[in-house]
Amino acid sequence: MTDKLPHEKGFHISWDQIHRDSRALAWRLDGKGPDDGAWKAIIAITRGGMAPAMIVARELDIRTVDTISIKSYDHQQQSEAVVLKSPDLEIAGDGEGILIIDDLVDTGKTLEVVREMFPKAHIATVYAKPKGRPMVETFITEVSQDTWIFFPWDMALQYVEPYRGTD
């Protein structure tokens, strides 16, 4: 057993890595849309899904991109998921032909809300944890449930103590 907090088992993602992994996600989604392989639009889950959604949209030449804002975290504390902003329902409909993109599925609580709103959408995340994994159709990398992912938009470069040992 260790005295480390859950967030101290960190998986640090650089801008280069999120770009590579988001492109890999796009390649995995290419030609999988319901309209002869094409997707109608992307809905990014803000805030974390915005960077991956931008990259996927570019790679797949999808010009219609909207957002859904769902708050389920206060810093590193998860709470009840609340929709703060919905996408254009005229475009999104029941989700048919829509790609929902997020950076990470953790417990799946956020995506439960999204799935209820858009039952026919295709949900894709760059990273997935085991509890939330059943909520996504497509993802790139699975990490353990006790790993805290540090995204580049949340970090500054600085020294970090080793996970075990002191040197």
CORRA-V571762 format. One record per residue. N is the residue number from 0. RES is the residue in three letters. PHI is phi as a letter, one per 20 degrees, with the letter a starting at -180 (999 if undefined). OMEGA is omega in degrees with one decimal (NA if undefined). Layout:
N	RES	PHI	OMEGA
N	RES	PHI	OMEGA
This chain:
0	MET	999	-178.4
1	THR	c	177.7
2	ASP	e	-176.9
3	LYS	f	174.4
4	LEU	f	-178.2
5	PRO	g	-177.6
6	HIS	f	179.6
7	GLU	e	171.2
8	LYS	e	-169.3
9	GLY	e	173.8
10	PHE	d	-175.1
11	HIS	e	-178.5
12	ILE	d	176.9
13	SER	e	174.8
14	TRP	f	178.2
15	ASP	g	-178.2
16	GLN	f	179.6
17	ILE	f	177.5
18	HIS	f	178.6
19	ARG	f	-178.1
20	ASP	f	177.3
21	SER	f	174.9
22	ARG	f	177.2
23	ALA	f	176.5
24	LEU	f	178.1
25	ALA	g	-179.6
26	TRP	f	179.5
27	ARG	f	-178.4
28	LEU	e	-175.7
29	ASP	g	177.2
30	GLY	m	-177.0
31	LYS	d	179.8
32	GLY	f	-175.6
33	PRO	f	-177.4
34	ASP	d	-175.2
35	ASP	l	177.8
36	GLY	n	-177.0
37	ALA	e	175.4
38	TRP	d	-179.1
39	LYS	f	-175.9
40	ALA	a	173.8
41	ILE	d	169.4
42	ILE	d	178.3
43	ALA	e	173.3
44	ILE	e	-177.1
45	THR	e	7.8
46	ARG	d	-172.6
47	GLY	f	-177.8
48	GLY	e	-174.7
49	MET	f	-179.8
50	ALA	f	177.1
51	PRO	f	-179.7
52	ALA	f	178.5
53	MET	f	-178.5
54	ILE	f	177.8
55	VAL	f	179.2
56	ALA	g	178.8
57	ARG	f	-177.4
58	GLU	f	-176.2
59	LEU	e	179.2
60	ASP	l	176.0
61	ILE	e	-174.6
62	ARG	e	-179.0
63	THR	e	-179.0
64	VAL	c	178.3
65	ASP	c	-179.3
66	THR	c	166.1
67	ILE	c	-178.8
68	SER	d	179.5
69	ILE	c	179.2
70	LYS	d	176.9
71	SER	c	179.0
72	TYR	c	165.0
73	ASP	d	-172.8
74	HIS	l	-179.4
75	GLN	d	-179.6
76	GLN	d	180.0
77	GLN	e	178.9
78	SER	c	178.6
79	GLU	f	-179.7
80	ALA	f	-179.3
81	VAL	c	177.4
82	VAL	f	179.0
83	LEU	e	-179.5
84	LYS	b	178.9
85	SER	e	175.2
86	PRO	f	176.7
87	ASP	f	-175.1
88	LEU	f	175.8
89	GLU	f	178.5
90	ILE	e	-172.6
91	ALA	f	-178.4
92	GLY	l	178.2
93	ASP	e	178.3
94	GLY	o	-179.7
95	GLU	g	179.1
96	GLY	m	-176.9
97	ILE	d	172.4
98	LEU	e	172.8
99	ILE	d	-176.1
100	ILE	c	172.6
101	ASP	c	178.9
102	ASP	f	-170.1
103	LEU	b	164.5
104	VAL	d	-178.2
105	ASP	d	177.9
106	THR	e	-178.7
107	GLY	n	-177.7
108	LYS	f	178.4
109	THR	f	-177.0
110	LEU	f	172.9
111	GLU	f	178.5
112	VAL	f	-179.9
113	VAL	f	-179.5
114	ARG	f	177.9
115	GLU	f	-179.6
116	MET	f	-174.0
117	PHE	c	-173.0
118	PRO	f	-177.6
119	LYS	e	-179.4
120	ALA	f	174.0
121	HIS	d	-177.7
122	ILE	e	-179.5
123	ALA	c	175.7
124	THR	c	177.4
125	VAL	f	-177.9
126	TYR	c	-179.3
127	ALA	b	172.4
128	LYS	d	-173.3
129	PRO	g	-178.4
130	LYS	f	-177.4
131	GLY	e	-175.3
132	ARG	g	179.3
133	PRO	f	-178.2
134	MET	e	-176.5
135	VAL	d	175.1
136	GLU	e	-175.4
137	THR	c	174.1
138	PHE	b	-178.8
139	ILE	d	-173.3
140	THR	c	174.1
141	GLU	d	176.4
142	VAL	c	-178.8
143	SER	f	-177.5
144	GLN	f	-176.9
145	ASP	e	177.3
146	THR	e	173.6
147	TRP	e	179.8
148	ILE	e	176.0
149	PHE	d	-179.5
150	PHE	e	-174.5
151	PRO	f	179.4
152	TRP	f	178.7
153	ASP	d	-169.7
154	MET	c	167.1
155	ALA	c	-179.4
156	LEU	f	176.9
157	GLN	a	179.9
158	TYR	f	177.4
159	VAL	c	177.5
160	GLU	f	176.0
161	PRO	f	-179.1
162	TYR	f	177.2
163	ARG	c	176.5
164	GLY	n	-179.4
165	THR	c	174.9
166	ASP	p	NA
